[in-house]
């Protein structure tokens, strides 16, 4: 059993970016679930057997964007913490109970942001 018992759902349409984020989070000993779009993420979120402690989503997903996904995710899991990743972090507006990390981010920035949300 890892030191971090938390499970993070990573939603990112860019395969390389998603793989890098997943690798970093797994290196930090989180359990990671992956989705390449909003529909796939909602399928995972709709499964009551899956414990998810944080959803990290690209804000600029094609089709259903991160904001729309976050609204639908909160209908399924009202208390789910949500972290948006965006290359335009300083210009996007998110509700006060959601979080943003700017792309590109360092491993340390990702680690610190995720840790602060999950504590």
N, C-alpha and C positions, 0 to 999 in steps of 0.2 A: 504494500500500500504506500502510495506516495505521500510526501509531507503535505501537499496541497490536495485536499479531497474535492476541490471545486471543479465543476465541469463548465467549459466555455464553448458556446456555439459561435463559430466564425463564419460570417456570410460575406463572401468576396467573389466577384465574377472573374477577376484576373487570376488564372491558375497559379502563376509564379508568385504573385503577392500572397495569395492564400496559403500556398505551401510554405513560404517563408514565415508567415505569422504562426501557422500551426507548428512548425518546427521550433520556433522560439518558445511558444507556450508549453509545448511538450517538454522541452529542455528545462523549463521552470517547474516541471512536474504537475501541470494541470492536465486533466482529461479534456480532450478537444473533439468536438463534433464539427463537421464541415458541411457547408451548403454553398452552391455556386450562384444561387439566385433566391429571390424572396419566396417563391413557391416551394422550393426545396426546404427552406428554413421553416416555413409554416408547417410542412409535413412533420418535421422533427419536433417542433414545439407542440403540435397537437397530440403527440404520443405521451400519455400520462405516465408511462413507465420510464421516461427519460428525465432524470434530474438535471436541470440546467440552472447554473448560478449566475451566468452573465451571457448576454448576446453582444458580440462585437460585429458590427456591420459596416460595410462600405456605405457611405451616404449616397454616392452616385451610382447605384445599381441600375442597369438597364431594365426597362419594364417597370416593375414595382420598385420604386426607389426606397432608400433606407428609412425615410420618414414614414411612408405608407406602411412599410414592413413593421416598423416599431409600433405603430398604432394597432395593427392586426395582432402583433405579438402580445401586446398588453391586454387585448381582449381575451387571449388564451391564458396568459399568465400575468395577472395585474401587477404583481410585485417584482417582475423581472427587471434587473438592472440592465441598462442598454448603453453601450459605448459605440459612438459613431467614429469612423475613421474617414478623414476627408483631406484632400489636398487644399481645400478652401475652408479650413477649420475656423479661421477668424471671421468668415463672412456668413457661416450658416447659423441659424437660430435653432436651438433645441430646447425642449421643456426643461425646467429647472431640476427635475429629478433624473435627467439623462446626462451623459457625459460625451466629450469630444476629445479626440487626439488627432493632431495634424500629421498628415503624410508629407514627406517621409518622416518616420520616427525612428529613434534608436531603440535597441534592445532594452537599454536601461529605462527609457521613457515608457515603453510598453509595459515592462515589468512593474514600474512604480505606479502607473495609472491603474493597471488591473488590480494590483495589491490594494491600493487605496479604495477602489470601488467595492472590493469583496470584504474588506474589514468592517 
